[in-house]
Every structure is written in C-alpha cells, then in structure tokens.
Amino acid sequence: MRITSTLVVLAAAAVLAAPAARAEDFRWSGAIARGKVLEIKGVNGGIEAGPASGSEVEVTARKSGRRSDPSEVEIKVVEHGGGVTICAVYPNPSDERPNECQPGSGGRMNTRNNDVKVEFSVRVPEGVRFVGRTVNGGVEAEGLAADAEVYSVNGTVTVTSSGLARAQTVNGSITAAMGRADWSGPLELKTVNGTITVELPASTSARVEASTVNGGIDTDFPLTVTGRFGPRHVSGTIGSGGRDLTLETVNGGIHIRRGR
C-alpha cells in the first residue's frame, strides 16, 4: 500500500506540473473573385472547408499549444494575382532563413519542435477554387461549388465538389467526389497507407490506371481492359477514354463509384 500511495502522489504531481493548454483565435473575411483561389497552408493541424452562405470567404483558425506559445505562430494573409493564400507561419531560430507564406509550392514551412496546432475552418463561396494543404492533420472539403484540391502527409483527406477534385496524402485514406470530368492533363489520387474511394460523373470518359499492393480494386463503371488486369492492377478505359486518371495506394483498396 505504501508503494501504491507513492505512485498516486507522483502521478498527481505530474498532472499538476503539466503546462496548461493555451489558445488564440484568428478570423479573416474578404471577397475573392470567381475563378480565383483560396489556399490554406498549415503544418500541424487539420483543415475543414464548406460552402459559404454569402459571397465572402470566411476563415477562422484556432491556435493551441502546451509547451509552445500560440502567439509565436503567425497567421499570414497573402493576396496575389491568383487569389489569396493564408498560412500558419511558425518561428525559426534567428540564424536560419525564416519561414514565409507564398502561393502554391513556394514559401518555407517548418515547425522546429514547436507543438502549436492550428486548426482551420473555412467557408468558400460558389465559384471560388479551394486548395487545402497540411502536413500533420486531415483535410475535409465538402459541398464546394468549384474545383478543389486537398493535400496532407499524415491524415485522411476528403473532398466533394461540383467541379474537379484532386487529393493526395501518405498516411491516410482518400475520399473524393467530383461533379465534372473535363480535366486537362493527368488527374492523380495517391496515398501509401489508406484506401481510395472516388466518385465520378456518369458521363466520365477516361483512361484508368489503378494499382494497389495490399488490397482489391472494384468499379461501378464498365471497364474496357487495355493493359494489365488483375486483382491489384487494372489498366483500362471508361467510356471512350481520353483523359488520364491514376489511382495508387500500397496498403488499401481502390473503389471507383459512378455518380449521377
């Protein structure tokens, strides 16, 4: 009983000594022209996007941390010719090149042992394209009325749009549904550890390459085989072919669903 009491006291002391979580909120709203893009770039934390009730973009973010100070992570808004990019910018040591917020693959984003998590919530008006990127966290973009792209490294990604949909992750599943099938160039949905479920319009015509290592492949569409065909690799065409669609995973199944 003496040992048990000591352990209880030590556990209680550890709880009391743990730093309290701190949090800060960020809000931004503004108009973005139809056809332009709203891009959200995070590092630690998820991104959730849905349709706006009006004509303005609305972005909220909650910064929270225990060991690190949330106020040290700056939410930067960069307006550019293509639209607006909003980033969670973490501090770097003074002897290193600072992190910076730039559109697309530009900029520099790293955390340097900072435990602050930034969770974004976004409302996107009709006609505004959406791109969501994070490293540690999921991305959910549902019910959008323009093209949408979602990317993560460690997290599940979900995207449903009346336009085109693109998605990639490494450790997580992909669920994508799109209302258009007139993409140009290759359309790729790729993960390593996770399933891929994609819903395409009934009118889709595409060349399909689907492959997995540990999992199966199934499709609602009639598929004309043009190359390899087996339980883990399929090369074929939907409809009259034409556009390239690549679906790749290692650990997980692939499901091609027929929409309306």
N, C-alpha and C positions, 0 to 999 in steps of 0.2 A: 504493500500500500504506500509506503514511503516513496518508492521509485515512481509509481503512478502519479502521485501528487506533484512530484518534481517536474514530470513531463507536462502535466497540465499547466503548472505555473509558467514553465518556459514557453509553451505554446501561446498562452495568453499574453506574455510579454512580447512575443514576436508579432502578434496581431496588433498590439498597441504601438509597436515601433514601426510598423509598415507605414510608408508615406501615404497620406490621403490623396485620392484622385482629385485632380484639378481640371477644370473645363472652361472653355471660352467658345462663344458662338460668333459666326460670321454670316452676314447677309449681303446679297447684291441683287439688283434687278435692273433690267435695261432692255432696250429694243434691239433686235438683230434682224436684218432684212431677210426675207425669204430667199432660200438658196445658199445663204451663208451658214457658217458652222459655229456651234457652241462646243468647245472642247474642255473637258475636265481632266486634269492630270494630278493623280495622287501617288503616294508611295505606301504608307501604312494606313489601311482603312478602306472601306467599301464605298461604292458609288451607286446611288439609286436615282433613276430618272423616269419621269412620267409626263403625260401631256399637261400643258398649261391651260388654265381656264380662260385666259385672255391672250393678248398679243405680245406680252412682255415675258422675257426669260426671268425666272426666279431661281436663285441659287442660295442655299443655306449650307453651312458646314459647322460641325461641332468638333473642336479640338480638345482632346483629353489626354492626360498623362499622369503617371505617378512619379517616376524618377526624374523625368524631364519636364521643363516648364512649357506649357502650351503657348504662352505668349512669344516664345522664341521662334515658333513656326509661323511664317507669314503667308497669308493667302493673297496671291498677286493676281490682278486682272490685267490682261494684255489685250488691247484692241488692235486689230490689224486688218489688212485688206480683205482677208478671207472670212473674218468674223471676230470671235472673242475666245481667248484661251485663259482659263483660270487654273492656277497651280497651287499646291501646297509646297512651299519652299522652306526647306529645313536649313538651320545654320551649319556652317562649316568652320573648322579652325581657321584663324586669321592667316596662316601660312599656306592655305590651299585655295585654289580657284573657287570662288563662291558658286553656289547653285544659282540657276537662273531659269526663268519661265519663258519658254519660246514655243511657238506652234509646232505641231507635228512631232517629228523625231528630234527636233532641235532642243537646245537647252541642256541643263545638267540637273539631275535629280538624285540625291542620295541622302541617307539619314545620319550617318556617322554615330551609331549607337544611341540614337535618340528614340525614346519609346513613345513619343506622342503619336496618337492615332487621330486621323482626320476623316470623318465620315461626311460625305457629300450627299445632299438631296437636291434634285434639280427638277424644274418644270420647264418643258420645252414647247413653244408654240408650233402650230401647224406650219410646215414649210421650212423650218429651221433644222438643218442637219445636226446630228449629235455624235460626238466621239467621247468615250469614257475610257481612261487608261489608269490602271493602278498596278501595284506590284504584290502587295500582301492584302488581299481582300477580294470580295466578289464584286461583280458589276451586274446590275439589273436595270435594263432599259426596256420598258414595256408600254405598249399602246401609243407609240410615237407615230407621227404623221409626216415623216420624211426619212431619208436614208439615215442609217445608224450603224455605228461601229463600237464594239466593246472589246477591251483587251485587259488581261491580267496575267500574272505568273503563278501566284498561289491563291486560287479562288475560282469558284464557279461563275460562269458568265451566261447571262440570259438576255436576249434581245428579240423584241417583236415590233414590227414596223409595217406601215402600209407601203413603204419604199423598200430599198435594198437593205440587207443586213449582213454585216461581217463580224466575225468573232474568233478570237484565239486566246488560249491560256496554256498552261503547262500542267499544273496540278489542280484539276477541276474539270467538271463536265461543261458541255456547251449545249444550250437550247436556243434555237434561232427560228424565227418565222418571219417571212417577208411577203409583201403584197405585190411586188414587181419581180420580173425575171429578165430584165433587159440590161443586165450588167455588161460592162465592157472590160476586156482583159480578164484574167483568171479570178475566180471567186474561191477563196480558201477558208475552210473551217478546220482548225487544227488544235489538238491537245496531245498530251502524253498519257496522263493518268485521269481518265474520265470517259464517259460516253458522249456521243454526238447525236443530237436529235435535231433535224432540220425539216421545216415545213415549207414547201414550195408551192407557188400558184399552180392550179390545174393545167394552165396553158404553157407550162415551162417546157422549153426545148434546150437540152444541154448535153455536153459530153461529160460523163461522170467517171472520176477515179476515186474509189473508196477503198481504204485499207486499214486493217487492224491486226494486231498480233494475238492478243488475248481477248476475244470477243467475237460476236457474229455481226452480219450485215443483213438488213431487210429493207424492202422498199415497197411503197404503195403503188408506184408507177410501173407500167410495163417497161422493161429494160431490154434493149437490143444489145446483145453482147458483141463487142468489137475487139476484145483482147482477152486478158485473163479473167477467169470466172471461177470463184470458189467461195468457201465459207468465210474467208478472211481477206479476200482481194477481189474487187469487181472493176472491170473496165467496160463501159457500155454507153449507150445513148438513151436519153429520154426524149421522146418526140422526134424532131428532125435533127437533133444535135445542135452543133454550133458553138455556143458559149461553154467555157471550161469551168467545171465545178470539181474541186478537190476536197475530200473529206478524209482526214488522217487522225488516227489515235494509236496508241500502243496497248494500253490496258483499258478496254471498254468496247462496247458495241456501237454500231452505227445504224441509225434509223432514219429513213427518208420518208417523210409523210407528205401526202397530197392534200393541199388546201383547196380553197374554193376557186 
